[in-house]
Amino acid sequence: ASGTGLTIVVLSAFYLYLSPKLPSVESIRDYRLQTPLRIYSADNKLIYEFGEKRRKPIKFEDIPQDFLDALIAAEDEDFYSHGGVSIKGLLRAVTHLLKTGRKGPGGSTLTMQLARNTFLSLEQTYSRKFNEILLAMRIEKELTKEEIIELYVNLMFLGKRAYGIEAAAEVYYGKTISELSLAQQAMIVGVFKGPSVLNPI
């Protein structure tokens, strides 16, 4: 019982120390999607893009269902039932770490990935991981699952300066995400795991 009490005290201290430093939910909801300057011809043909990031925001309702199904299956099968953190996933990651001494897959939910890749640093520290968990829980409390997915598919880096699935579909296949075949959509889902090395190029 004393060990449990100590754990609660330590976690509470972490929360009180780290929570004020997290971005507000309003800043998350109002996150501006940086899009490049696009130059078009008189007949509406794209001539050139200026900007470091290629991005074409897409609404949740415009994401193909096959893509959504593949994304949830590959990245976070419990997405619709957890509150930002998957205890099962964290236990799987901790077990792998204890058995092998190496960081393994399965610890981060889709919401935790969104928090880490867009609002936190990527440094490998325990305080950053705790921040990631706290921010994921805050995101889940304030945003709907659909809003979280919409942010995720628009903000995540997918290689070759492409941010978001619509830009990735254009960069890799010259099409919109809804025009891709099932195999091509699955390829885009696979890129989330390693944008620089797992992209089709």
Contacts in CASP RR format, 6 or more apart in sequence:
PFRMAT RR
TARGET T0000
AUTHOR 0000-0000-0000
METHOD contacts of the structure
MODEL  1
ASGTGLTIVVLSAFYLYLSPKLPSVESIRDYRLQTPLRIYSADNKLIYEF
GEKRRKPIKFEDIPQDFLDALIAAEDEDFYSHGGVSIKGLLRAVTHLLKT
GRKGPGGSTLTMQLARNTFLSLEQTYSRKFNEILLAMRIEKELTKEEIIE
LYVNLMFLGKRAYGIEAAAEVYYGKTISELSLAQQAMIVGVFKGPSVLNP
I
14 127 0 8 1.000
14 130 0 8 1.000
15 134 0 8 1.000
18 127 0 8 1.000
18 130 0 8 1.000
18 131 0 8 1.000
18 134 0 8 1.000
19 134 0 8 1.000
21 131 0 8 1.000
22 119 0 8 1.000
22 131 0 8 1.000
22 134 0 8 1.000
22 135 0 8 1.000
22 138 0 8 1.000
23 119 0 8 1.000
23 135 0 8 1.000
25 138 0 8 1.000
25 139 0 8 1.000
25 141 0 8 1.000
25 142 0 8 1.000
25 143 0 8 1.000
28 119 0 8 1.000
28 139 0 8 1.000
28 142 0 8 1.000
28 143 0 8 1.000
28 151 0 8 1.000
29 142 0 8 1.000
29 143 0 8 1.000
29 147 0 8 1.000
31 118 0 8 1.000
31 151 0 8 1.000
31 155 0 8 1.000
33 55 0 8 1.000
33 57 0 8 1.000
33 154 0 8 1.000
33 155 0 8 1.000
34 53 0 8 1.000
34 55 0 8 1.000
34 163 0 8 1.000
35 53 0 8 1.000
35 55 0 8 1.000
35 56 0 8 1.000
35 57 0 8 1.000
36 49 0 8 1.000
36 50 0 8 1.000
36 51 0 8 1.000
36 52 0 8 1.000
36 53 0 8 1.000
36 54 0 8 1.000
36 55 0 8 1.000
37 49 0 8 1.000
37 50 0 8 1.000
37 51 0 8 1.000
38 46 0 8 1.000
38 48 0 8 1.000
38 49 0 8 1.000
38 50 0 8 1.000
39 46 0 8 1.000
39 47 0 8 1.000
39 48 0 8 1.000
39 49 0 8 1.000
39 50 0 8 1.000
40 46 0 8 1.000
40 47 0 8 1.000
41 47 0 8 1.000
52 161 0 8 1.000
53 161 0 8 1.000
53 163 0 8 1.000
54 160 0 8 1.000
54 161 0 8 1.000
54 162 0 8 1.000
54 163 0 8 1.000
54 167 0 8 1.000
54 170 0 8 1.000
54 171 0 8 1.000
55 154 0 8 1.000
55 162 0 8 1.000
55 163 0 8 1.000
55 164 0 8 1.000
55 166 0 8 1.000
55 167 0 8 1.000
56 164 0 8 1.000
56 166 0 8 1.000
56 167 0 8 1.000
56 170 0 8 1.000
57 154 0 8 1.000
57 166 0 8 1.000
58 150 0 8 1.000
58 153 0 8 1.000
58 154 0 8 1.000
58 164 0 8 1.000
58 165 0 8 1.000
58 166 0 8 1.000
58 177 0 8 1.000
59 150 0 8 1.000
60 146 0 8 1.000
60 147 0 8 1.000
60 149 0 8 1.000
60 150 0 8 1.000
62 178 0 8 1.000
63 149 0 8 1.000
63 150 0 8 1.000
63 153 0 8 1.000
63 165 0 8 1.000
63 177 0 8 1.000
64 177 0 8 1.000
64 178 0 8 1.000
64 180 0 8 1.000
64 185 0 8 1.000
66 182 0 8 1.000
66 185 0 8 1.000
67 165 0 8 1.000
67 177 0 8 1.000
67 185 0 8 1.000
67 188 0 8 1.000
67 189 0 8 1.000
68 149 0 8 1.000
70 185 0 8 1.000
70 186 0 8 1.000
70 189 0 8 1.000
71 110 0 8 1.000
71 149 0 8 1.000
71 153 0 8 1.000
71 189 0 8 1.000
71 192 0 8 1.000
72 79 0 8 1.000
72 80 0 8 1.000
72 110 0 8 1.000
74 189 0 8 1.000
74 190 0 8 1.000
74 192 0 8 1.000
74 193 0 8 1.000
75 110 0 8 1.000
75 113 0 8 1.000
75 189 0 8 1.000
75 192 0 8 1.000
76 86 0 8 1.000
76 109 0 8 1.000
76 110 0 8 1.000
76 111 0 8 1.000
78 86 0 8 1.000
78 88 0 8 1.000
78 109 0 8 1.000
79 109 0 8 1.000
79 110 0 8 1.000
79 111 0 8 1.000
79 145 0 8 1.000
80 145 0 8 1.000
82 109 0 8 1.000
82 140 0 8 1.000
83 111 0 8 1.000
83 136 0 8 1.000
83 137 0 8 1.000
83 140 0 8 1.000
84 109 0 8 1.000
84 111 0 8 1.000
84 112 0 8 1.000
84 136 0 8 1.000
84 137 0 8 1.000
84 139 0 8 1.000
84 140 0 8 1.000
85 109 0 8 1.000
85 111 0 8 1.000
85 112 0 8 1.000
85 133 0 8 1.000
85 136 0 8 1.000
85 137 0 8 1.000
86 107 0 8 1.000
86 109 0 8 1.000
89 106 0 8 1.000
89 107 0 8 1.000
89 109 0 8 1.000
90 107 0 8 1.000
92 106 0 8 1.000
92 107 0 8 1.000
93 103 0 8 1.000
93 104 0 8 1.000
93 105 0 8 1.000
93 106 0 8 1.000
93 107 0 8 1.000
96 102 0 8 1.000
96 103 0 8 1.000
96 104 0 8 1.000
96 105 0 8 1.000
97 103 0 8 1.000
97 104 0 8 1.000
103 124 0 8 1.000
108 116 0 8 1.000
108 132 0 8 1.000
109 136 0 8 1.000
110 148 0 8 1.000
110 149 0 8 1.000
110 152 0 8 1.000
111 136 0 8 1.000
111 139 0 8 1.000
111 140 0 8 1.000
111 148 0 8 1.000
112 132 0 8 1.000
112 133 0 8 1.000
112 136 0 8 1.000
113 152 0 8 1.000
113 156 0 8 1.000
113 192 0 8 1.000
114 136 0 8 1.000
114 139 0 8 1.000
114 148 0 8 1.000
114 151 0 8 1.000
114 152 0 8 1.000
114 155 0 8 1.000
114 156 0 8 1.000
115 131 0 8 1.000
115 132 0 8 1.000
115 135 0 8 1.000
115 136 0 8 1.000
115 139 0 8 1.000
116 122 0 8 1.000
116 128 0 8 1.000
116 132 0 8 1.000
117 155 0 8 1.000
117 156 0 8 1.000
117 157 0 8 1.000
118 151 0 8 1.000
118 155 0 8 1.000
118 156 0 8 1.000
119 135 0 8 1.000
120 128 0 8 1.000
120 131 0 8 1.000
120 132 0 8 1.000
120 135 0 8 1.000
121 128 0 8 1.000
139 148 0 8 1.000
140 148 0 8 1.000
143 151 0 8 1.000
153 164 0 8 1.000
153 165 0 8 1.000
154 163 0 8 1.000
154 164 0 8 1.000
154 165 0 8 1.000
154 166 0 8 1.000
155 163 0 8 1.000
155 164 0 8 1.000
156 163 0 8 1.000
156 164 0 8 1.000
156 192 0 8 1.000
157 163 0 8 1.000
157 164 0 8 1.000
157 195 0 8 1.000
158 164 0 8 1.000
158 165 0 8 1.000
158 167 0 8 1.000
158 168 0 8 1.000
158 171 0 8 1.000
158 188 0 8 1.000
158 191 0 8 1.000
158 192 0 8 1.000
158 195 0 8 1.000
158 199 0 8 1.000
159 168 0 8 1.000
159 171 0 8 1.000
159 191 0 8 1.000
159 195 0 8 1.000
159 196 0 8 1.000
159 199 0 8 1.000
160 171 0 8 1.000
160 172 0 8 1.000
160 199 0 8 1.000
160 201 0 8 1.000
161 171 0 8 1.000
162 168 0 8 1.000
162 170 0 8 1.000
162 171 0 8 1.000
162 172 0 8 1.000
165 177 0 8 1.000
165 188 0 8 1.000
166 176 0 8 1.000
166 177 0 8 1.000
168 177 0 8 1.000
168 188 0 8 1.000
168 191 0 8 1.000
168 199 0 8 1.000
169 175 0 8 1.000
169 176 0 8 1.000
169 177 0 8 1.000
169 179 0 8 1.000
169 180 0 8 1.000
169 184 0 8 1.000
169 188 0 8 1.000
170 176 0 8 1.000
172 184 0 8 1.000
172 187 0 8 1.000
172 188 0 8 1.000
172 199 0 8 1.000
172 200 0 8 1.000
172 201 0 8 1.000
173 179 0 8 1.000
173 180 0 8 1.000
173 184 0 8 1.000
173 200 0 8 1.000
175 184 0 8 1.000
177 185 0 8 1.000
177 188 0 8 1.000
180 188 0 8 1.000
187 200 0 8 1.000
190 198 0 8 1.000
191 198 0 8 1.000
191 199 0 8 1.000
191 200 0 8 1.000
END
